[in-house]
Amino acid sequence: MNTIFRKSMLSVAGLAFAGGVFAGPIAAHAATPADGKPVAAAVQQSAPKPQGDQSHITLNDEQTANVKAIIAATKKAGLPERAAVISIATSLQESKLENLGHLGDANDHDSLGLFQQRPTSGWGTPEQITNPEYSTTAFLKGLKQVDGWQDMPLTQAAQTVQVSAYPDAYAQWEQQATDLVGQHWNS
C-alpha cells in the first residue's frame, strides 16, 4: 500500500476517532437539562412525501371497517405501517375501499373485492378475494416480493403488485392513506 495513502487514511481515522471522543461527551451533556434528569429524544422515521396532486373521499362506515381490516391484516402479517399505507392507497384507487362484487357490464374483466383482484389471474376464488383479510394478505404477499418496496414511491410499489393499466393513479391517495393509518393503527 502506498505510504502517503496509508498515512492519509490513518489521519482521517484519527480525526474521526478524536471527534467522537470529544464530541460524544459534549453531545451527551447537551441533552441534559438543568435539573439533571435525562431527556428522551423521539426519533421518527420520515415517510416519503406524497407525489403529485392528492385526492380525498369521505368514508362511510363500511369503508372505515375495510380500513381497519386492512390494518389488522397488515399487523397480522408482521409488516410496518408503510405496508398498510400502500395497501389502503391501492384499495382507494381500485375500489374506493368498497368490497366490490361482480359489477356486470361495468366490471373490469373479473376483478373483485377491495383490490380488484382477478380469480383468473391467480389471486384466489371469488369468495376469497371478496374477504378483506384474505385479499389484503394476498396483496401483502405480492408486496413482500417487491425488492425495496419500503423505500420506493408508493405508486411504484403498488403498480409492481397490481400491474394496472393506470400505473401512476395510486399516488393520488397516499396522503389520505397515511392519515387513515395514523388514525387507526393504534385503535
BELNOR-V219479 format. One record per residue. N is the residue number from 1. PHI is phi in degrees with one decimal (* if undefined). OMEGA is omega as a letter, one per 40 degrees, with the letter a starting at -180 (* if undefined). Layout:
BEGIN
n = [N:N]
phi = [PHI:PHI]
omega = [OMEGA:OMEGA]
END
This chain:
BEGIN
n = [1:2:3:4:5:6:7:8:9:10:11:12:13:14:15:16:17:18:19:20:21:22:23:24:25:26:27:28:29:30:31:32:33:34:35:36:37:38:39:40:41:42:43:44:45:46:47:48:49:50:51:52:53:54:55:56:57:58:59:60:61:62:63:64:65:66:67:68:69:70:71:72:73:74:75:76:77:78:79:80:81:82:83:84:85:86:87:88:89:90:91:92:93:94:95:96:97:98:99:100:101:102:103:104:105:106:107:108:109:110:111:112:113:114:115:116:117:118:119:120:121:122:123:124:125:126:127:128:129:130:131:132:133:134:135:136:137:138:139:140:141:142:143:144:145:146:147:148:149:150:151:152:153:154:155:156:157:158:159:160:161:162:163:164:165:166:167:168:169:170:171:172:173:174:175:176:177:178:179:180:181:182:183:184:185:186:187]
phi = [*:-62.5:-62.5:-65.4:-63.4:-62.7:-64.6:-63.0:-65.5:-65.3:-65.7:-63.1:-63.0:-64.6:-64.1:-64.5:-65.3:-62.8:-60.8:-68.6:-64.8:-83.3:-76.1:-56.3:-63.7:-66.0:-64.7:-64.1:-74.6:-64.7:-87.2:-91.7:-73.4:-59.8:-78.1:83.6:-83.7:-65.3:-109.4:-88.5:-101.5:-86.8:-116.2:-114.4:-73.7:-80.8:-83.9:-59.6:-73.9:-55.7:-97.1:70.8:-65.1:-106.5:-103.9:-152.5:-126.7:-85.0:-92.6:-92.0:-62.2:-63.4:-65.2:-65.1:-62.1:-69.1:-58.9:-64.2:-66.4:-64.9:-64.1:-62.0:-67.0:-65.2:-63.6:-60.7:-77.9:74.8:-101.2:-79.3:-54.9:-57.8:-64.8:-66.9:-61.4:-63.2:-64.7:-67.7:-61.5:-63.9:-67.3:-59.3:-70.3:-74.3:-142.9:56.6:64.2:-106.0:-83.0:-79.9:-88.7:-68.6:-104.0:64.1:-64.5:-82.3:-73.8:-88.0:58.9:-118.6:-68.3:-142.1:81.5:-62.2:-105.6:50.8:-84.4:-111.1:-57.3:-71.4:-100.2:91.3:-74.1:141.5:-77.3:-55.4:-63.7:-68.2:-79.0:-100.1:-97.5:-55.6:-66.4:-62.2:-65.1:-66.5:-60.9:-63.8:-61.9:-64.4:-60.3:-66.0:-62.3:-63.1:-84.1:-90.5:-60.9:78.3:-55.7:-62.7:-108.3:-90.1:-55.8:-51.8:-62.9:-70.8:-64.4:-62.7:-63.8:-62.2:-80.5:-83.1:53.7:-84.3:-73.6:-124.7:-63.8:-94.3:-69.7:-67.4:-58.1:-64.8:-104.1:-61.9:-66.6:-65.3:-62.6:-62.3:-63.3:-65.6:-65.5:-60.1:-75.8:-111.7:-57.8:-100.5:-99.0]
omega = [i:a:a:i:a:i:i:a:i:i:i:i:i:i:i:i:a:i:i:a:a:a:a:i:i:a:i:i:a:a:a:a:a:a:i:i:a:i:i:i:i:i:a:i:a:i:i:i:i:a:i:i:a:i:i:i:i:a:i:a:i:a:i:i:i:i:a:i:i:i:i:i:i:i:i:i:i:a:a:a:a:i:i:i:i:a:a:i:i:i:i:a:a:a:a:i:i:a:a:i:i:a:i:a:a:a:i:a:i:a:a:i:a:a:a:i:a:i:a:i:i:a:a:i:i:i:a:a:i:i:a:i:a:a:i:i:i:i:a:i:i:a:a:i:i:i:i:a:a:a:a:i:a:a:i:i:a:a:a:i:a:a:a:i:a:a:a:a:a:a:a:a:a:a:i:i:i:i:a:i:i:a:a:a:a:a:*]
END
